[in-house]
């Protein structure tokens, strides 16, 4: 069996299973490329990426760079990799780096390409109400997420699954797919096929994307909340303060409410939408800890606002 000399590029927790799986394989991970340490938490402590932390634990040389250019390109090229592997690195691979590995680069992407090309495929698929998703390993090319496909698997999206939960699941299964493709490339058995189907785009989400529009139907509202959890997070504004919504569900048997109107019904908190109300389950008020929505509501002043701004 042939073994390959790999360079692995990745940054967040979703890339950790792939690095761990490849490091335990017959192949050599000669270097890891990841984004630079960044301030984390209220105290802004400089913290390595999850991939950097694992690479340090495994004793693998690490190249930290926020852009794959200049010094980073030279450092990666000096490793003389047979194959580059990228999983959620957070930056683009361009020439001359794209052609530096003898076998080019492959990418593990968390969608059924060509659906959801871009930075936020898992989040966008949930927001759009997709029932099915998966992961794809493809040959990296200059065009965004457009290369030929080496392998793909499908997975159902649970009706209550958040983007965080779904991404964690896909990252585990995706690591297994990635390892099989690397083995096939090493053995000369890999076959890549052109992408087939309609292209949709998944641009990076901003904080504004988490602003809940209660004039939308209830299923759209809940899908948005699930899709932006945990990042960038769903929120609305009440009494001039931002209220984060961590968990919600459609309340199908509840009376209709004006869109954006909050109401205490028994022990549950409802918010009106264009269709059925949405039940708030867990919220995070500004300056306080996350809590059950009912506890938050009952602690508010009697004259507090009841309609989202």
C-alpha positions in Angstrom: 0.0 0.0 0.0 1.3 3.4 -1.0 1.5 6.1 1.6 1.3 9.8 0.8 3.0 12.9 2.3 0.1 15.2 3.2 -0.2 18.9 4.2 -3.5 19.5 6.1 -5.2 22.9 6.2 -8.1 23.4 8.6 -9.0 25.6 11.6 -12.3 25.0 13.5 -13.6 22.1 15.5 -15.3 20.7 12.4 -11.9 20.0 10.9 -10.5 18.2 14.0 -11.9 14.7 13.2 -10.4 14.8 9.7 -6.9 15.7 11.0 -7.2 13.0 13.8 -8.3 10.4 11.2 -5.5 11.2 8.7 -2.9 11.3 11.5 -3.9 7.8 12.5 -3.8 6.5 8.9 -1.0 5.0 6.9 -0.2 8.4 5.5 2.2 11.1 6.9 0.7 14.4 7.9 4.0 16.4 7.3 2.5 19.8 8.3 -0.7 21.4 9.4 -1.8 24.9 8.1 -4.3 26.8 10.3 -5.3 30.3 11.1 -3.4 32.4 13.5 -4.2 32.5 17.3 -7.1 34.9 18.0 -8.6 36.6 21.1 -11.3 34.5 22.7 -13.7 35.1 25.6 -14.4 38.3 27.5 -10.7 38.6 28.5 -9.6 38.3 24.9 -7.0 35.6 25.6 -5.0 34.6 22.5 -6.1 31.1 21.7 -4.9 28.6 19.0 -7.5 27.1 16.7 -8.9 23.6 17.6 -6.8 22.2 14.7 -3.6 23.9 16.0 -4.2 22.5 19.4 -4.6 18.9 18.1 -1.5 19.4 15.8 0.5 20.4 18.9 -0.7 17.4 20.8 0.2 15.1 17.9 3.6 16.8 17.5 3.0 17.9 13.9 4.7 21.0 12.6 2.2 23.9 12.3 2.1 26.8 9.8 -0.1 29.6 11.2 -1.4 32.0 8.6 -4.7 33.8 7.8 -3.9 33.9 4.1 -2.3 31.2 2.0 0.1 33.5 0.3 3.7 34.8 0.6 5.5 33.2 3.5 2.8 30.6 4.0 3.0 29.4 0.4 6.8 29.1 0.7 6.5 27.2 3.9 3.9 24.8 2.5 5.8 24.2 -0.7 9.0 23.5 1.3 7.2 20.5 2.9 7.1 18.9 -0.6 3.6 17.3 -0.1 2.2 14.7 -2.4 -1.3 15.9 -1.6 -2.9 18.9 0.0 -6.1 18.3 2.1 -8.3 21.2 3.2 -11.2 21.1 5.6 -12.8 24.4 6.7 -9.5 26.3 6.8 -11.2 29.7 6.3 -9.2 30.9 3.3 -8.7 30.3 -0.4 -6.0 28.3 -2.1 -4.7 30.1 -5.2 -1.8 29.5 -7.6 1.0 28.9 -7.3 0.1 27.0 -4.1 -2.8 25.2 -5.8 -0.4 23.3 -8.0 2.4 22.9 -5.4 1.5 19.4 -4.2 2.2 16.7 -6.8 -1.5 15.5 -6.7 -3.0 18.9 -6.1 -5.5 19.6 -3.3 -8.7 17.9 -2.2 -11.4 19.5 -0.1 -14.0 18.1 2.3 -17.1 20.3 2.0 -20.2 19.9 4.2 -22.9 19.8 1.5 -24.1 17.9 -1.5 -22.3 19.9 -4.1 -23.1 21.7 -6.3 -25.8 22.7 -3.8 -24.5 25.2 -1.2 -21.1 26.2 -2.5 -19.5 28.6 -0.1 -18.6 29.3 3.5 -21.8 28.4 5.3 -23.3 25.3 3.7 -24.7 23.7 6.8 -26.3 26.8 8.1 -27.8 27.7 4.7 -29.3 24.2 4.2 -31.2 24.4 7.5 -32.4 27.9 6.9 -33.7 26.9 3.5 -35.6 24.0 5.0 -33.7 21.2 3.3 -34.5 17.7 4.5 -31.3 16.2 3.2 -27.6 17.2 3.3 -24.3 15.4 3.3 -20.6 15.9 2.6 -18.5 15.9 -0.6 -14.8 15.4 -1.2 -13.7 17.1 -4.4 -10.6 18.3 -6.3 -9.8 21.9 -5.5 -9.9 24.2 -8.6 -9.7 28.0 -8.9 -13.5 28.3 -9.1 -15.2 28.2 -5.7 -16.2 24.6 -4.7 -16.5 23.6 -8.4 -14.1 20.7 -8.8 -14.8 17.1 -9.8 -16.2 14.9 -7.0 -14.3 11.9 -5.6 -16.9 10.9 -3.1 -20.1 11.9 -1.4 -22.6 10.7 1.2 -26.1 11.9 2.2 -27.6 12.4 5.6 -31.1 13.4 6.8 -31.5 16.7 8.7 -33.5 16.2 11.9 -36.5 18.5 12.4 -35.0 19.9 15.6 -31.3 19.8 14.6 -29.3 23.0 14.9 -26.4 23.9 12.6 -24.0 23.1 15.4 -25.4 19.6 16.0 -25.5 18.8 12.3 -22.0 20.1 11.6 -20.6 18.0 14.4 -22.3 14.9 13.0 -21.1 15.6 9.4 -17.6 16.3 10.5 -17.3 12.8 12.0 -18.8 11.0 9.0 -16.9 13.3 6.6 -13.6 12.4 8.2 -14.2 8.8 7.3 -15.1 9.7 3.7 -12.0 11.8 3.4 -9.7 9.1 4.6 -11.2 6.6 2.1 -10.6 9.1 -0.8 -7.0 9.7 0.3 -6.4 6.0 0.4 -8.0 5.6 -3.1 -5.8 8.4 -4.5 -2.7 6.8 -3.0 -3.6 3.4 -4.5 -4.5 4.9 -7.9 -8.1 3.8 -7.6 -9.7 7.3 -7.2 -12.1 8.5 -9.9 -13.5 12.0 -9.9 -16.7 12.9 -11.7 -18.0 16.4 -12.7 -20.6 17.9 -10.4 -24.2 17.5 -11.6 -27.2 19.6 -10.6 -28.2 23.2 -9.9 -25.7 25.4 -8.2 -26.7 27.3 -5.1 -24.5 29.5 -3.0 -23.9 29.6 0.7 -22.2 32.9 1.6 -20.8 33.5 5.0 -23.4 34.6 7.6 -23.2 38.0 9.3 -24.6 39.0 12.7 -27.5 40.7 10.8 -28.5 37.3 9.4 -29.6 36.2 12.9 -32.2 39.0 13.2 -35.5 37.1 13.4 -38.2 38.3 11.1 -41.5 37.4 12.7 -43.5 38.4 9.7 -42.3 35.2 8.0 -44.2 31.9 8.4 -43.5 29.9 11.5 -41.4 27.2 9.8 -39.2 29.9 8.3 -38.7 31.5 11.7 -37.8 28.2 13.4 -35.5 27.1 10.5 -33.6 30.4 10.8 -33.2 30.0 14.5 -31.9 26.5 14.0 -29.7 27.5 11.1 -27.8 30.3 12.9 -27.3 28.4 16.2 -24.8 28.6 17.7 -23.2 31.1 15.3 -23.9 33.9 14.6 -26.9 33.4 16.8 -30.6 34.3 16.5 -32.0 37.4 18.2 -34.8 39.9 18.3 -35.1 43.3 20.0 -37.5 44.0 22.9 -37.5 47.0 25.2 -34.5 48.3 23.2 -32.4 45.4 24.3 -31.2 42.4 22.2 -32.7 39.0 23.2 -30.9 36.0 21.9 -33.1 33.0 21.1 -31.4 29.7 21.6 -34.2 27.2 21.2 -37.7 27.5 19.7 -40.5 25.4 18.2 -43.7 25.8 16.2 -46.8 25.9 18.5 -49.3 24.4 16.1 -52.3 24.3 18.4 -51.9 27.7 20.0 -54.1 30.8 19.1 -52.8 33.1 16.3 -50.9 36.2 17.4 -49.9 39.4 15.6 -46.4 38.9 14.1 -43.8 39.8 16.7 -46.2 39.9 19.6 -45.1 38.0 22.7 -47.7 36.3 24.9 -47.7 34.2 28.1 -50.0 31.2 27.5 -50.1 29.0 30.6 -46.4 28.3 31.3 -45.1 28.9 27.8 -44.0 32.0 25.9 -45.4 32.5 22.4 -44.4 34.9 19.6 -46.7 35.6 16.7 -45.6 34.9 13.1 -47.4 35.0 9.7 -48.8 31.6 10.5 -48.7 29.6 13.8 -47.0 31.2 16.8 -43.5 30.1 17.8 -42.8 28.9 21.3 -39.6 30.3 22.8 -37.9 27.5 24.8 -34.6 29.0 25.9 -33.4 32.6 25.6 -30.4 34.6 26.6 -31.2 38.2 27.7 -28.6 40.9 27.4 -26.3 41.0 30.4 -27.7 37.8 31.9 -27.3 34.0 31.6 -29.2 31.7 29.3 -32.5 30.6 30.9 -35.9 29.1 30.2 -38.1 31.6 28.3 -40.8 31.4 30.9 -38.4 32.4 33.7 -37.2 35.3 31.7 -40.7 36.5 30.9 -42.0 36.3 34.5 -39.1 38.4 35.7 -39.9 41.3 33.5 -41.7 44.5 34.7 -45.4 44.5 34.3 -45.3 47.5 31.9 -42.6 46.0 29.7 -43.0 45.9 25.9 -44.7 42.9 24.4 -44.0 43.4 20.6 -40.6 42.9 19.0 -39.1 46.0 17.6 
